Amino acid sequence: MFYQKLHQLGILEAQAPATLRELRVRGQRGVGEIVDRYQITCRPVRGLLVDYLRERQPALDYTSLKSLAYHLAGVFWADIEHHHPGIDSLHLPADVARAWKQRLQTKTATVTTATGEKTTTTAERLSYRECLTPVRAVYLDLAHWAIEDPARWAQWVAPCPVGDEEVSRRKSQRRRKARMDARTRERLPVLPALVRTAGQRRDGAAALLAAARGTLAGRSAAVRPAGPAQAGNHQPAQLRQGIEDNLRSLAVGHLAAVNLRLMDDAEPDQRFDDQLAAMVKARDEPRAWRSEITGRRITLVNCCRKGVMSMTSRSTPRYVLGTATVSRVGFGAMQLPGPGVFGPPRDRDEAIGVLRRAVELGVDHIDTAQYYGPDVANELIRSALYPYPEGLALVSKVGARRDKSGGVLRYDQPAQLRQGIEDNLRSLAVGHLAAVNLRLMDDAEPDQRFDDQLAAMVKARDNGLIGGVGLSNVTRDHLLHALSVTDIACVQNPMNLADRASMPVLEECYARGIAFVPFFPLGSAFTQGNPVLGSPQVIRTAARLGHTPAQVALAWLLSLRPNVLLIPGTSSIRHLQENMAVANIELDAEARELLAPMA
């Protein structure tokens, strides 16, 4: 406004722009100005890029011209000059071209972890091939133009550093589809809640609109928030008020337990979830006017078995695993078969009892494998639990088989991996597994065989046989390589107090929101002695805290990162119950300090 007044009063020169916007916006820059934004040092190459862009300019709009200049002058040549000062030819040495493409494949990104923390990590550049295509095009154009006008272009003809296979879109399209499918699988479980919430908001908005239309101008209308009609004091706020009324009338600041009394026969639903959330909040939230916690246990009265399972699964910490969201303490089936994970169990009835008790205690993640036995662990799971409870995630692994004497052999060719997945589905009597881990049987670096194995796993996932691709017994390099091909649902590696070699893998999983499932959490059952359970530090800590050494070792693993999911195995109900109690054990600072130097 001020600028326009000055212009109208004639204070500004006659040729001055009519508006401040016209003064500030210079309009389209020339080709030379666009290229000079990237501060290219080599003047001959700078001149070549300007000439090339001017040749292409008639066929491009301004935005496309700027994008082409960005890729050629900025992404390509400015980066080459920055890392290799003094270079003045498009004929790039092989190591220079290779280093540039490696830098181009990744970028530094800030990601938010499952716990809400922000961390900086190196991520794949999704537009990698889009950056290579213009560079390949300029080399091919120069070679073609040199035939027609050799005096002008022939001096710049050079071997193209970007091969045809590197700009092929078939692989990138497969990767894009894999990412889209993974996002769909991740969001599908919450779709009912999204639909329900959208419906409630729509009903609320409709009620508000109807009330507004029926109210005279200047008058106010009271509108009750939309929500399910409920009889009795079962709204979350009413439950909290009921707890506080009990505290006041009993003249206490703490109750040993509080029962949530269900008033109908409805199945567990969103209302039940909201009620449980209110009870858990009353248990965990310190009162503003007292130091006590309002109760340490929640008891359900007049509820079905599904209600008990729902309460157990929702009151403990959870994490995403493939197509499921599971509690952090699950169950591993490796110890159910006979000695050496071979042959039938010592006591079949007890093994089945352990599995059923595990589900009763809230286990919703069971890890198994077809070669446990072989065929034994899966058969026991099916006999004990089929038809499976809703929400139970079955996870298996492939890549190995057993011979007649119990030896473990490789079984990791692509066709064998597919057969292993189908064998698991058949023996467990299911059509889908939450995740399946690719178990590596050696220390080889990521190579073509690894790529072929990953392709077989991705195909099984895309065919709907498995919800997520997992890895087992891998290095950080394997994980990063696999992530460049597809999404990874989980990683299973050995990890315990005495063996922390997989800590870099755990940290990478944590940064990327991938579940990390440690096996041999109490030490390997196949070695002499046990450096974990026999450790003086572990024994001393367990005695001081009133827990077993195994509970201390498992609690330490849970304390590492929130993406750690435990699958301790046992064939004993007593040990099972001790393992499940770990979810409520927190190690104090003294314990963590004492256990820190064990490895």
ZABAVO-227173 format. One record per residue (C-alpha): residue in three letters; x, y, z. Coordinates in steps of 0.5 Angstrom, whole numbers. Example, Ala and Ser with C-alpha at 12.3 -4.5 7.8 and 13.67 -1.06 7.14 Angstrom:
2
type  east  north  up
ALA  25  -9  16
SER  27  -2  14
***
This chain:
599
type  east  north  up
MET  0  0  0
PHE  6  5  2
TYR  9  3  -5
GLN  3  4  -9
LYS  2  11  -6
LEU  9  13  -7
HIS  8  11  -14
GLN  1  15  -15
LEU  4  21  -12
GLY  10  21  -18
ILE  15  20  -13
LEU  18  14  -16
GLU  21  14  -23
ALA  16  13  -29
GLN  19  7  -31
ALA  19  4  -24
PRO  14  -2  -23
ALA  7  -1  -21
THR  7  -6  -15
LEU  12  -8  -10
ARG  11  -15  -12
GLU  14  -13  -19
LEU  20  -10  -16
ARG  22  -16  -12
VAL  20  -21  -17
ARG  26  -21  -22
GLY  22  -25  -27
GLN  25  -31  -31
ARG  33  -32  -30
GLY  37  -33  -36
VAL  41  -40  -37
GLY  47  -37  -35
GLU  45  -34  -29
ILE  41  -41  -27
VAL  48  -45  -28
ASP  52  -39  -24
ARG  48  -41  -18
TYR  52  -47  -17
GLN  59  -44  -17
ILE  62  -48  -22
THR  70  -47  -22
CYS  72  -50  -29
ARG  70  -45  -34
PRO  70  -49  -40
VAL  65  -54  -37
ARG  61  -48  -34
GLY  60  -46  -42
LEU  59  -53  -44
LEU  53  -53  -39
VAL  50  -47  -41
ASP  51  -48  -49
TYR  47  -55  -47
LEU  41  -52  -44
ARG  40  -47  -49
GLU  40  -52  -54
ARG  35  -56  -50
GLN  31  -49  -48
PRO  26  -49  -54
ALA  23  -55  -52
LEU  22  -54  -44
ASP  18  -50  -40
TYR  22  -45  -35
THR  21  -50  -29
SER  23  -56  -33
LEU  29  -52  -35
LYS  31  -50  -28
SER  30  -57  -26
LEU  35  -60  -31
ALA  40  -55  -29
TYR  40  -57  -22
HIS  41  -64  -24
LEU  47  -63  -28
ALA  50  -57  -25
GLY  48  -58  -18
VAL  47  -65  -17
PHE  53  -68  -22
TRP  58  -63  -23
ALA  58  -58  -17
ASP  59  -65  -13
ILE  64  -68  -17
GLU  68  -61  -17
HIS  67  -61  -9
HIS  70  -68  -8
HIS  75  -68  -14
PRO  78  -61  -14
GLY  81  -59  -21
ILE  77  -64  -25
ASP  76  -61  -32
SER  74  -66  -37
LEU  67  -70  -37
HIS  71  -77  -38
LEU  71  -79  -31
PRO  75  -84  -28
ALA  72  -90  -26
ASP  73  -89  -18
VAL  70  -82  -19
ALA  64  -84  -22
ARG  63  -89  -17
ALA  64  -85  -11
TRP  59  -80  -14
LYS  54  -85  -15
GLN  55  -88  -8
ARG  54  -81  -5
LEU  48  -80  -9
GLN  44  -86  -7
THR  44  -84  0
LYS  42  -77  4
THR  42  -75  11
ALA  35  -75  14
THR  31  -73  21
VAL  27  -79  23
THR  22  -80  29
THR  22  -86  32
ALA  17  -90  35
THR  18  -87  42
GLY  17  -80  39
GLU  25  -78  39
LYS  28  -75  33
THR  34  -78  31
THR  39  -76  25
THR  40  -82  20
THR  43  -84  13
ALA  37  -86  9
GLU  36  -88  2
ARG  35  -83  -4
LEU  28  -85  -7
SER  30  -80  -13
TYR  36  -83  -14
ARG  35  -86  -21
GLU  31  -79  -23
CYS  38  -76  -22
LEU  42  -81  -26
THR  37  -80  -32
PRO  39  -73  -34
VAL  47  -74  -33
ARG  46  -80  -38
ALA  42  -76  -43
VAL  47  -70  -43
TYR  53  -76  -45
LEU  48  -79  -50
ASP  46  -72  -53
LEU  53  -70  -54
ALA  55  -76  -57
HIS  49  -75  -62
TRP  50  -68  -63
ALA  58  -69  -65
ILE  56  -73  -71
GLU  52  -67  -74
ASP  57  -61  -71
PRO  64  -64  -69
ALA  67  -57  -69
ARG  62  -55  -63
TRP  61  -62  -59
ALA  66  -67  -61
GLN  71  -65  -56
TRP  66  -66  -50
VAL  64  -73  -52
ALA  66  -78  -47
PRO  64  -85  -44
CYS  58  -85  -40
PRO  59  -86  -33
VAL  51  -88  -32
GLY  49  -95  -35
ASP  43  -97  -38
GLU  41  -102  -33
GLU  42  -96  -27
VAL  36  -92  -30
SER  32  -98  -31
ARG  25  -96  -27
ARG  23  -104  -27
LYS  27  -105  -20
SER  25  -98  -17
GLN  17  -99  -19
ARG  18  -106  -15
ARG  21  -102  -9
ARG  16  -97  -9
LYS  10  -102  -10
ALA  13  -106  -4
ARG  14  -99  0
MET  6  -98  -1
ASP  4  -105  1
ALA  8  -104  7
ARG  5  -98  9
THR  -2  -101  7
ARG  -1  -107  12
GLU  2  -102  17
ARG  -5  -98  17
LEU  -10  -103  16
PRO  -10  -106  23
VAL  -12  -99  25
LEU  -17  -98  20
PRO  -23  -100  24
ALA  -21  -95  29
LEU  -21  -89  24
VAL  -27  -91  21
ARG  -31  -91  28
THR  -27  -84  30
ALA  -29  -81  23
GLY  -37  -83  24
GLN  -37  -81  31
ARG  -34  -74  29
ARG  -39  -74  23
ASP  -45  -75  28
GLY  -43  -70  32
ALA  -42  -65  27
ALA  -49  -67  24
ALA  -52  -66  31
LEU  -49  -59  32
LEU  -51  -57  25
ALA  -58  -59  27
ALA  -58  -55  33
ALA  -56  -49  30
ARG  -61  -49  25
GLY  -66  -50  30
THR  -64  -44  34
LEU  -66  -37  33
ALA  -61  -32  32
GLY  -58  -29  38
ARG  -60  -35  42
SER  -55  -41  45
ALA  -56  -48  44
ALA  -53  -54  48
VAL  -51  -60  44
ARG  -49  -66  48
PRO  -42  -69  45
ALA  -43  -75  40
GLY  -42  -82  43
PRO  -44  -89  45
ALA  -50  -89  50
GLN  -48  -92  56
ALA  -52  -94  62
GLY  -49  -93  69
ASN  -42  -90  71
HIS  -38  -93  65
GLN  -36  -86  62
PRO  -28  -86  63
ALA  -29  -79  67
GLN  -34  -83  71
LEU  -30  -89  73
ARG  -24  -84  75
GLN  -29  -80  80
GLY  -32  -87  83
ILE  -25  -89  85
GLU  -24  -82  88
ASP  -30  -82  91
ASN  -28  -89  94
LEU  -21  -86  97
ARG  -25  -80  100
SER  -30  -84  103
LEU  -25  -89  106
ALA  -21  -84  108
VAL  -15  -87  104
GLY  -10  -85  99
HIS  -9  -92  96
LEU  -13  -98  94
ALA  -10  -105  94
ALA  -14  -106  87
VAL  -20  -103  84
ASN  -25  -108  80
LEU  -28  -105  73
ARG  -35  -108  74
LEU  -38  -110  67
MET  -46  -108  66
ASP  -47  -112  60
ASP  -45  -118  55
ALA  -42  -114  50
GLU  -36  -116  46
PRO  -29  -112  48
ASP  -30  -106  44
GLN  -28  -99  44
ARG  -32  -97  50
PHE  -28  -103  53
ASP  -22  -100  51
ASP  -23  -93  54
GLN  -25  -96  60
LEU  -19  -100  61
ALA  -15  -93  59
ALA  -18  -90  65
MET  -17  -95  70
VAL  -9  -96  67
LYS  -9  -88  68
ALA  -11  -88  75
ARG  -6  -94  77
ASP  0  -90  73
GLU  -1  -83  75
PRO  1  -80  81
ARG  -4  -76  85
ALA  -3  -68  85
TRP  -4  -68  92
ARG  -1  -75  95
SER  5  -79  93
GLU  2  -85  93
ILE  -1  -89  86
THR  -8  -90  86
GLY  -8  -98  86
ARG  -3  -102  83
ARG  -7  -108  80
ILE  -14  -107  76
THR  -19  -113  77
LEU  -24  -115  72
VAL  -31  -117  74
ASN  -36  -121  70
CYS  -32  -121  64
CYS  -31  -127  59
ARG  -24  -130  57
LYS  -23  -125  51
GLY  -24  -119  56
VAL  -18  -122  60
MET  -14  -123  54
SER  -16  -115  52
MET  -14  -113  59
THR  -7  -116  59
SER  -5  -114  52
ARG  -7  -107  53
SER  -4  -106  60
THR  3  -108  58
PRO  8  -104  53
ARG  7  -106  45
TYR  11  -105  39
VAL  9  -106  32
LEU  12  -113  29
GLY  10  -114  21
THR  2  -114  21
ALA  1  -114  28
THR  2  -110  34
VAL  5  -115  40
SER  7  -114  47
ARG  14  -114  49
VAL  14  -120  52
GLY  13  -126  48
PHE  14  -134  48
GLY  20  -138  44
ALA  18  -145  42
MET  25  -147  41
GLN  25  -151  48
LEU  19  -155  47
PRO  22  -161  42
GLY  27  -166  45
PRO  34  -165  47
GLY  38  -161  42
VAL  31  -158  39
PHE  30  -165  36
GLY  25  -170  37
PRO  19  -170  41
PRO  18  -167  48
ARG  20  -170  54
ASP  13  -169  56
ARG  8  -167  51
ASP  2  -166  56
GLU  7  -161  59
ALA  9  -157  53
ILE  2  -156  51
GLY  0  -154  58
VAL  6  -149  57
LEU  3  -146  51
ARG  -4  -145  53
ARG  -2  -142  60
ALA  3  -137  56
VAL  -4  -135  52
GLU  -8  -134  58
LEU  -2  -130  61
GLY  -3  -125  55
VAL  3  -128  50
ASP  1  -125  43
HIS  7  -127  40
ILE  10  -134  39
ASP  16  -135  35
THR  17  -142  32
ALA  20  -145  26
GLN  19  -151  22
TYR  26  -154  23
TYR  25  -154  31
GLY  24  -162  32
PRO  23  -162  26
ASP  16  -161  25
VAL  15  -162  33
ALA  14  -154  35
ASN  9  -152  30
GLU  5  -159  31
LEU  5  -157  39
ILE  3  -150  37
ARG  -3  -152  33
SER  -5  -158  38
ALA  -5  -153  44
LEU  -8  -147  41
TYR  -12  -148  34
PRO  -17  -145  33
TYR  -12  -139  35
PRO  -14  -133  39
GLU  -16  -127  36
GLY  -9  -122  36
LEU  -4  -128  36
ALA  2  -127  32
LEU  6  -133  29
VAL  13  -131  27
SER  17  -137  24
LYS  24  -137  20
VAL  27  -140  14
GLY  34  -142  11
ALA  35  -148  15
ARG  33  -156  15
ARG  35  -162  20
ASP  38  -168  17
LYS  36  -175  20
SER  41  -175  26
GLY  39  -168  28
GLY  44  -164  24
VAL  43  -157  22
LEU  43  -156  14
ARG  43  -150  9
TYR  36  -149  6
ASP  36  -142  3
GLN  36  -143  -4
PRO  30  -138  -7
ALA  25  -144  -8
GLN  27  -147  -2
LEU  25  -141  2
ARG  19  -141  -1
GLN  18  -148  1
GLY  20  -147  8
ILE  14  -142  8
GLU  9  -146  6
ASP  11  -152  10
ASN  10  -147  16
LEU  3  -145  14
ARG  1  -152  13
SER  4  -155  19
LEU  1  -149  23
ALA  -6  -149  19
VAL  -6  -142  18
GLY  -6  -138  11
HIS  -2  -132  13
LEU  4  -131  18
ALA  5  -124  22
ALA  13  -124  20
VAL  18  -130  17
ASN  25  -129  18
LEU  31  -130  13
ARG  36  -134  17
LEU  43  -133  15
MET  47  -139  16
ASP  54  -136  15
ASP  58  -130  15
ALA  58  -128  8
GLU  58  -121  6
PRO  51  -118  2
ASP  52  -121  -5
GLN  47  -123  -11
ARG  45  -130  -7
PHE  43  -125  -1
ASP  39  -121  -6
ASP  36  -127  -9
GLN  34  -129  -2
LEU  31  -123  -1
ALA  27  -123  -7
ALA  24  -130  -5
MET  22  -127  1
VAL  19  -120  -2
LYS  15  -125  -7
ALA  12  -129  -1
ARG  10  -122  3
ASP  7  -119  -4
ASN  3  -126  -5
GLY  0  -125  2
LEU  3  -131  5
ILE  7  -127  10
GLY  6  -120  13
GLY  13  -118  14
VAL  20  -120  12
GLY  25  -121  18
LEU  32  -122  18
SER  36  -127  23
ASN  43  -127  25
VAL  45  -121  20
THR  50  -116  21
ARG  49  -108  20
ASP  51  -108  13
HIS  46  -114  11
LEU  41  -110  15
LEU  42  -103  11
HIS  43  -107  4
ALA  36  -111  5
LEU  33  -104  7
SER  35  -101  0
VAL  31  -107  -3
THR  25  -107  2
ASP  22  -106  8
ILE  24  -110  14
ALA  19  -112  20
CYS  24  -115  25
VAL  31  -117  26
GLN  33  -123  30
ASN  40  -123  33
PRO  44  -126  39
MET  44  -121  45
ASN  45  -122  52
LEU  49  -119  58
ALA  55  -123  56
ASP  54  -122  48
ARG  53  -115  46
ALA  56  -116  39
SER  49  -114  36
MET  49  -107  39
PRO  50  -104  33
VAL  44  -107  29
LEU  40  -106  35
GLU  41  -98  35
GLU  40  -98  27
CYS  33  -102  28
TYR  31  -97  34
ALA  33  -91  29
ARG  29  -94  24
GLY  23  -96  28
ILE  24  -104  27
ALA  23  -109  32
PHE  29  -113  35
VAL  28  -120  38
PRO  34  -122  41
PHE  35  -130  41
PHE  39  -133  47
PRO  37  -128  52
LEU  40  -132  57
GLY  46  -135  54
SER  46  -140  49
ALA  44  -147  51
PHE  49  -151  46
THR  55  -148  50
GLN  58  -151  56
GLY  57  -146  62
ASN  53  -140  62
PRO  56  -133  63
VAL  50  -130  64
LEU  46  -134  69
GLY  53  -136  72
SER  55  -128  73
PRO  57  -126  80
GLN  54  -119  78
VAL  47  -122  76
ILE  47  -127  82
ARG  48  -121  86
THR  43  -116  83
ALA  38  -122  83
ALA  39  -123  90
ARG  38  -115  92
LEU  32  -114  88
GLY  29  -120  90
HIS  28  -123  83
THR  31  -129  79
PRO  38  -129  75
ALA  34  -130  69
GLN  29  -124  70
VAL  35  -120  71
ALA  38  -122  65
LEU  31  -121  61
ALA  29  -114  64
TRP  36  -112  62
LEU  35  -113  55
LEU  28  -110  56
SER  31  -104  58
LEU  36  -103  52
ARG  31  -100  47
PRO  23  -100  47
ASN  24  -104  40
VAL  26  -110  44
LEU  21  -116  44
LEU  23  -122  48
ILE  21  -129  46
PRO  24  -133  52
GLY  23  -140  51
THR  22  -146  56
SER  18  -152  57
SER  16  -151  65
ILE  10  -147  67
ARG  14  -144  73
HIS  19  -141  69
LEU  14  -139  64
GLN  11  -135  69
GLU  17  -132  72
ASN  19  -130  65
MET  12  -126  64
ALA  13  -122  70
VAL  19  -119  67
ALA  14  -114  64
ASN  13  -111  70
ILE  21  -111  73
GLU  25  -104  72
LEU  32  -105  74
ASP  35  -99  78
ALA  41  -95  77
GLU  45  -99  81
ALA  43  -105  78
ARG  45  -102  71
GLU  51  -99  73
LEU  53  -106  76
LEU  51  -110  69
ALA  54  -105  64
PRO  61  -108  64
MET  59  -115  64
ALA  61  -116  56
***
